[in-house]
């Protein structure tokens, strides 16, 4: 079965630009400061999926705090 998956497809223009900058850089830790409802969570989920899918036997985890 051939499944094609593009985690960066469908991002807004600015989210895509930020994702590409993070992917291209050699920086180990990145910080993103953005306003509410700007798509930080979606971008982080997609980056997690991207980095988990670029090599075999990778495991990714996305953990998020809630206010409940």
C-alpha positions as CSV (number, residue, x, y, z in Angstrom):
1,X,0.0,0.0,0.0
2,X,1.4,3.4,-1.0
3,X,0.3,6.1,1.3
4,X,1.3,9.7,0.5
5,X,1.4,12.0,3.5
6,X,2.4,15.7,3.4
7,X,2.3,17.1,6.9
8,X,3.0,20.7,5.7
9,X,0.3,20.7,3.1
10,X,-2.6,22.9,4.0
11,X,-0.8,25.3,6.3
12,X,-1.3,29.0,6.0
13,X,1.4,30.9,4.2
14,X,3.1,32.2,7.3
15,X,2.8,28.8,9.1
16,X,4.4,27.2,6.1
17,X,7.2,29.7,6.0
18,X,7.9,29.2,9.7
19,X,7.9,25.4,9.3
20,X,10.3,25.5,6.4
21,X,12.7,27.8,8.4
22,X,12.6,25.4,11.4
23,X,13.2,22.4,9.1
24,X,16.1,24.0,7.3
25,X,17.9,25.2,10.5
26,X,20.3,23.2,12.6
27,X,19.0,24.8,15.8
28,X,18.0,22.1,18.3
29,X,15.4,24.2,20.2
30,X,13.0,26.7,18.7
31,X,10.8,29.2,20.4
32,X,7.7,30.7,18.8
33,X,5.9,33.7,20.2
34,X,2.6,34.4,18.6
35,X,-0.8,35.7,19.5
36,X,-3.8,33.7,20.4
37,X,-5.6,31.8,17.6
38,X,-2.6,32.2,15.3
39,X,-2.2,28.4,14.6
40,X,0.7,27.5,16.9
41,X,-0.8,24.2,17.9
42,X,-1.6,23.2,14.3
43,X,2.0,24.1,13.3
44,X,3.5,22.1,16.1
45,X,1.3,19.0,15.3
46,X,2.4,19.2,11.7
47,X,6.1,19.6,12.6
48,X,5.9,16.6,15.0
49,X,4.4,14.5,12.1
50,X,7.0,15.8,9.7
51,X,10.0,14.9,11.9
52,X,8.5,11.5,12.8
53,X,8.0,10.7,9.2
54,X,11.4,11.6,7.6
55,X,13.3,8.6,9.0
56,X,12.3,5.0,9.6
57,X,11.5,3.8,13.2
58,X,10.8,7.3,14.5
59,X,8.3,7.9,17.3
60,X,6.7,11.3,17.9
61,X,4.7,12.5,20.8
62,X,2.6,15.6,21.1
63,X,1.6,16.4,24.6
64,X,-0.5,19.4,25.4
65,X,-1.8,20.8,28.7
66,X,-5.5,21.5,29.1
67,X,-7.4,23.8,31.4
68,X,-9.9,21.2,32.6
